[in-house]
Amino acid sequence: MALTMDAMRPKVKQAVLLWLDGFREACCLHRVVFLCLRSRMLLIRTGQCFLLNGFLFLGSMLVLNSVVIPTLEWILPDQCPEFGSFNQCSFVGVVKFYSFLRSGMIQLFYIFWFYPLYVFSIVLSTLWYNDIAKYSFIAMGKDGSAIVKSSVQKESVNSQASAHMNKPPGLGGIIIGIGEQVYSLLLLSFFFLEVFAAGYIPYVGKALNFLLLSWMYAYYSFEYKWNLAEVALDKRLDFFESNWAFFAGFGGPCVLAIFFFSPLVSYGVMAILYPLFVVIATGSEADHIMDCNRRTWRGAGLGRLPIFYAADTLSMRVLQLFTRAPDGRTADMKTT
């Protein structure tokens, strides 16, 4: 037992240090300022995200909680004030009617304002996040237009050229690209369900939910960069799972910012902060950090952690339902 603990201690220390490296990397907000100064369009898109999600969405929440609800509680009180011996709410059910009416008016506010604004914000922000990653990627070039190489490409033995060689030219390559996007969507959807379900596990649910959320937001932040660099899906998953401690640390600040808020407020806060993490991830030199870590530990790695194993298995099962041959047999599929 003592021998096992002695053998594990260096690995634990390496994981903690790599987690701290990821956490520090996510806090490099100066990188956002630097890239925004180099790209006017990046500054505009980031400002638009702040105005939509911060000023409009969170501002509406603030108005609702600090103005609308207190006003309704004053007009439609839960308790009836008495004037001398006369109680103006002496009629049976008046207080309940006030409460019902107040709740109904608040729900109308959500139905006709918050929920449509929430959907509108998700759609528009998703389009803007793409632009933010693209302009950040361009701004990383020395002259403001050159495209820098992805950290995954440096980490992997295969370069971008070999990644392109894995895909046939023409229509075949397009079909494979679409298949990768469909698989990626299924993978992340199942992983999100896994994150949601983890929160209900007794005792360890909250901690596990925090860890999985950290990985999820870290992957989302880096995925834009990997898409722009045209890194193959199996390469990015291998890189992510082989450096799981770093990415757990990178996602930590994202989750800490939203973990203790209500769902709607959490969304608003994350919608403001997420573009910043996308910019930081795009400008990150994760490969350099991994190289330094390997040199420090003399090439010894932590090993690959199958973070997406369950989501990958479910995704492949779903895809197999749509890839059955006419005779009922399942077509061969290559898993990542």
Backbone hydrogen bonds, N-H to C=O, Kabsch-Sander energy under -0.5 kcal/mol:
donor,donor_aa,acceptor,acceptor_aa,energy
5,M,1,M,-2.3
6,D,2,A,-2.2
7,A,3,L,-2.0
8,M,4,T,-1.9
9,R,5,M,-1.8
11,K,7,A,-0.5
12,V,8,M,-2.6
13,K,9,R,-2.4
14,Q,10,P,-2.5
15,A,11,K,-2.5
16,V,12,V,-2.4
17,L,13,K,-2.5
18,L,14,Q,-2.3
19,W,15,A,-2.4
20,L,16,V,-2.4
21,D,17,L,-1.9
22,G,18,L,-2.2
23,F,19,W,-2.5
24,R,20,L,-2.7
25,E,21,D,-2.3
26,A,22,G,-2.0
27,C,23,F,-0.9
27,C,24,R,-0.6
28,C,25,E,-1.4
29,L,27,C,-2.3
31,R,28,C,-1.4
32,V,29,L,-0.7
33,V,29,L,-1.5
34,F,30,H,-2.5
35,L,31,R,-2.4
36,C,32,V,-2.4
37,L,33,V,-2.0
38,R,34,F,-0.9
39,S,35,L,-1.2
43,L,39,S,-1.8
44,I,40,R,-2.2
45,R,41,M,-2.6
46,T,42,L,-2.4
47,G,43,L,-2.2
48,Q,44,I,-2.4
49,C,45,R,-2.1
50,F,46,T,-1.9
51,L,47,G,-2.4
52,L,48,Q,-2.7
53,N,49,C,-2.4
54,G,49,C,-0.5
54,G,50,F,-2.0
55,F,50,F,-1.5
56,L,51,L,-2.3
57,F,52,L,-1.9
58,L,53,N,-1.6
59,G,54,G,-0.9
60,S,56,L,-1.6
61,M,57,F,-1.8
62,L,58,L,-2.3
63,V,59,G,-2.3
64,L,60,S,-2.5
65,N,61,M,-2.5
66,S,62,L,-2.4
67,V,63,V,-2.1
68,V,63,V,-2.2
69,I,64,L,-2.9
71,T,67,V,-1.9
72,L,68,V,-2.5
73,E,69,I,-2.4
74,W,70,P,-1.6
75,I,71,T,-2.4
76,L,72,L,-3.3
83,F,86,F,-2.8
84,G,82,E,-0.6
86,F,83,F,-2.1
87,N,85,S,-0.5
88,Q,81,P,-0.9
88,Q,86,F,-0.6
90,S,87,N,-1.5
94,V,91,F,-1.5
97,F,93,G,-2.2
98,Y,94,V,-2.5
99,S,95,V,-2.4
100,F,96,K,-2.6
101,L,97,F,-2.8
102,R,98,Y,-2.6
103,S,99,S,-2.5
104,G,100,F,-2.3
105,M,101,L,-2.1
106,I,102,R,-2.0
107,Q,103,S,-2.3
108,L,104,G,-2.0
109,F,105,M,-1.6
110,Y,106,I,-1.8
111,I,107,Q,-2.9
112,F,108,L,-2.7
113,W,109,F,-1.0
114,F,109,F,-1.3
115,Y,110,Y,-3.0
117,L,113,W,-2.2
118,Y,114,F,-2.8
119,V,115,Y,-2.4
120,F,116,P,-2.7
121,S,117,L,-2.5
122,I,118,Y,-2.2
123,V,119,V,-2.3
124,L,120,F,-2.5
125,S,121,S,-2.8
126,T,122,I,-2.0
127,L,123,V,-1.5
128,W,124,L,-2.1
129,Y,125,S,-2.8
130,N,126,T,-1.4
131,D,127,L,-1.5
132,I,128,W,-3.0
133,A,129,Y,-2.4
134,K,130,N,-2.2
135,Y,131,D,-3.1
136,S,132,I,-2.1
137,F,133,A,-2.5
138,I,134,K,-2.2
139,A,135,Y,-2.4
140,M,136,S,-1.1
141,G,138,I,-1.8
144,G,141,G,-1.0
148,V,137,F,-0.6
148,V,146,A,-0.5
154,K,150,S,-1.2
155,E,151,S,-2.0
156,S,152,V,-2.7
163,A,159,S,-1.8
164,H,160,Q,-2.1
165,M,161,A,-1.6
166,N,162,S,-1.0
167,K,164,H,-1.3
172,G,169,P,-0.7
174,I,170,G,-1.6
175,I,171,L,-2.5
176,I,172,G,-2.2
177,G,173,G,-2.3
178,I,174,I,-2.4
179,G,175,I,-2.5
180,E,176,I,-2.3
181,Q,177,G,-1.9
182,V,178,I,-2.5
183,Y,179,G,-2.6
184,S,180,E,-2.8
185,L,181,Q,-2.3
186,L,182,V,-2.3
187,L,183,Y,-2.9
188,L,184,S,-2.5
189,S,185,L,-2.0
190,F,186,L,-2.6
191,F,187,L,-2.1
192,F,188,L,-2.0
193,L,189,S,-1.9
194,E,190,F,-2.1
195,V,191,F,-2.3
196,F,192,F,-2.5
197,A,193,L,-2.6
198,A,194,E,-1.9
199,G,195,V,-0.9
199,G,196,F,-0.6
200,Y,197,A,-1.7
201,I,198,A,-1.6
204,V,202,P,-2.9
205,G,201,I,-1.5
208,L,204,V,-2.7
209,N,205,G,-2.6
210,F,206,K,-2.3
211,L,207,A,-2.1
212,L,208,L,-2.6
213,L,209,N,-2.4
214,S,210,F,-2.0
215,W,211,L,-2.0
216,M,212,L,-2.4
217,Y,213,L,-2.7
218,A,214,S,-2.0
219,Y,215,W,-2.5
220,Y,216,M,-2.5
221,S,217,Y,-2.2
222,F,218,A,-2.0
223,E,219,Y,-2.1
224,Y,220,Y,-0.8
226,W,222,F,-2.2
227,N,223,E,-2.6
228,L,224,Y,-2.3
229,A,225,K,-2.0
230,E,227,N,-1.1
231,V,226,W,-2.6
236,R,232,A,-2.1
237,L,233,L,-2.2
238,D,234,D,-2.0
239,F,235,K,-2.4
240,F,236,R,-2.4
241,E,237,L,-2.7
242,S,238,D,-1.8
243,N,239,F,-0.9
243,N,240,F,-0.6
244,W,241,E,-0.7
247,F,243,N,-1.8
248,A,244,W,-2.0
249,G,245,A,-1.8
250,F,246,F,-2.2
251,G,247,F,-2.0
252,G,248,A,-0.6
252,G,249,G,-0.7
255,V,251,G,-1.9
256,L,252,G,-2.7
257,A,253,P,-1.4
258,I,255,V,-1.4
259,F,255,V,-2.0
261,F,258,I,-1.4
266,S,262,S,-3.2
267,Y,263,P,-2.2
268,G,264,L,-2.1
269,V,265,V,-2.6
270,M,266,S,-2.7
271,A,267,Y,-2.8
272,I,268,G,-1.1
273,L,269,V,-2.3
274,Y,270,M,-3.5
276,L,273,L,-0.8
277,F,273,L,-1.6
278,V,274,Y,-2.2
279,V,275,P,-2.2
280,I,276,L,-2.5
281,A,277,F,-2.7
282,T,278,V,-2.3
283,G,279,V,-2.0
284,S,281,A,-0.8
289,I,285,E,-1.6
290,M,286,A,-2.4
291,D,287,D,-2.5
292,C,288,H,-2.4
293,N,289,I,-2.1
294,R,290,M,-2.5
295,R,291,D,-2.4
296,T,292,C,-2.3
297,W,293,N,-2.1
298,R,295,R,-1.1
299,G,294,R,-5.1
300,A,297,W,-1.5
305,L,241,E,-2.4
307,I,305,L,-2.7
309,Y,306,P,-1.3
312,D,308,F,-3.1
313,T,309,Y,-2.6
314,L,310,A,-2.3
315,S,311,A,-2.3
316,M,312,D,-2.4
317,R,313,T,-1.9
318,V,314,L,-2.2
319,L,315,S,-2.5
320,Q,316,M,-2.2
321,L,317,R,-1.0
321,L,318,V,-0.6
322,F,318,V,-0.6
322,F,319,L,-1.0
323,T,320,Q,-0.8
325,A,329,R,-4.0
328,G,325,A,-2.3
331,A,323,T,-2.0
335,T,333,M,-0.7
